[in-house]
Amino acid sequence: MIAYFFFALTASEMGLSPIIQALIVLSSVVFIVGFAKSSRENEYKKLMDSFIERKEEAD
């Protein structure tokens, strides 16, 4: 009965070659780093300051 809780497919059973596995890992790392970098740069205060400056320039 316990064996049913630990059922999983290995990467080779899913048809994932080592190259595809490396590509998945690399893409995941790039996404996480890019998301963290963009989140840091797009803080609420910076966005609001930018919006206010643009609105003043338009007037």
Secondary structure, DSSP 8 states (H G I E B T S, - for coil): -GGGGG----TTTTT--HHHHHHHHHHHHHHHHHHHHHHHHT-HHHHHHHHHHHHHHH-
